[in-house]
Amino acid sequence: MISPRVTGGGRRQTQLTRARILEAARQQLGHDPDSSLSDIAEAAGVARRTVYDHFAGRPALVEGLVTDAAEALRRALAAATFHDPDTATTMARFVLALWPVGDRYRMLLRLAPQDLGAERMDEVLAPARDMAASIIEQGQRQGVFRASVPPGPLSRALEGHLLALLECVNAGTWRDDGTRAATAALIAVGADVDLAVAQVRRLGRPEPVGA
């Protein structure tokens, strides 16, 4: 009989190998969305068979990345503070907290709809979309966000706006640490331009001149 200690060590090694394959896949597919499982295995330093031991095929591997992205998104939403009395500050913090997650997993914008269907990504993004709608609703009540579009549809529009910016990063036509995205998000939901810039600066992330 295998001792629990050995079993636990084997489980830990299995988890580490899985994480290693997923990280290699994230980087490899980010460089080349058409990378094969053999390419990913080579990048991870494992045999192709080892990849198949963990993932039945490309869709399963992409689903693994999506699951990791969903967990990272959940942690970012849980860790950030979104209850500032100043709704503009709340929205800026929201975007600044989520941008690194989006940037890390932006290759999924192309891969997930192709391999898993658009519904899966919609499901992953739902918690962030709902929180954005809540922030927008509060900002509209306060008169901070002057927009005639209701919170739900405006949250959808904001999501599309931010995803489009991430696609520009994918295409190599734009770079950002979240600062410009946060400022643009505030303006998109109806905040005054000067207020948007001031709130991002207040959080210690000055908007680049000429952005």
Rosetta blueprint (number, residue, H / E / L):
1 M L
2 I L
3 S L
4 P H
5 R H
6 V H
7 T H
8 G H
9 G H
10 G H
11 R H
12 R H
13 Q H
14 T H
15 Q H
16 L H
17 T H
18 R H
19 A H
20 R H
21 I H
22 L H
23 E H
24 A H
25 A H
26 R H
27 Q H
28 Q H
29 L H
30 G H
31 H H
32 D L
33 P L
34 D L
35 S L
36 S L
37 L H
38 S H
39 D H
40 I H
41 A H
42 E H
43 A H
44 A H
45 G L
46 V L
47 A L
48 R H
49 R H
50 T H
51 V H
52 Y H
53 D H
54 H H
55 F L
56 A L
57 G L
58 R H
59 P H
60 A H
61 L H
62 V H
63 E H
64 G H
65 L H
66 V H
67 T H
68 D H
69 A H
70 A H
71 E H
72 A H
73 L H
74 R H
75 R H
76 A H
77 L H
78 A H
79 A H
80 A L
81 T L
82 F L
83 H L
84 D L
85 P L
86 D L
87 T H
88 A H
89 T H
90 T H
91 M H
92 A H
93 R H
94 F H
95 V H
96 L H
97 A H
98 L H
99 W H
100 P H
101 V H
102 G H
103 D H
104 R H
105 Y L
106 R L
107 M L
108 L H
109 L H
110 R H
111 L H
112 A H
113 P H
114 Q H
115 D H
116 L L
117 G L
118 A H
119 E H
120 R H
121 M H
122 D H
123 E H
124 V H
125 L H
126 A H
127 P H
128 A H
129 R H
130 D H
131 M H
132 A H
133 A H
134 S H
135 I H
136 I H
137 E H
138 Q H
139 G H
140 Q H
141 R H
142 Q H
143 G L
144 V L
145 F L
146 R L
147 A L
148 S L
149 V L
150 P L
151 P H
152 G H
153 P H
154 L H
155 S H
156 R H
157 A H
158 L H
159 E H
160 G H
161 H H
162 L H
163 L H
164 A H
165 L H
166 L H
167 E H
168 C H
169 V H
170 N H
171 A H
172 G L
173 T L
174 W L
175 R L
176 D L
177 D L
178 G L
179 T H
180 R H
181 A H
182 A H
183 T H
184 A H
185 A H
186 L H
187 I H
188 A H
189 V L
190 G L
191 A L
192 D L
193 V H
194 D H
195 L H
196 A H
197 V H
198 A H
199 Q H
200 V H
201 R H
202 R H
203 L L
204 G L
205 R L
206 P L
207 E L
208 P L
209 V L
210 G L
211 A L
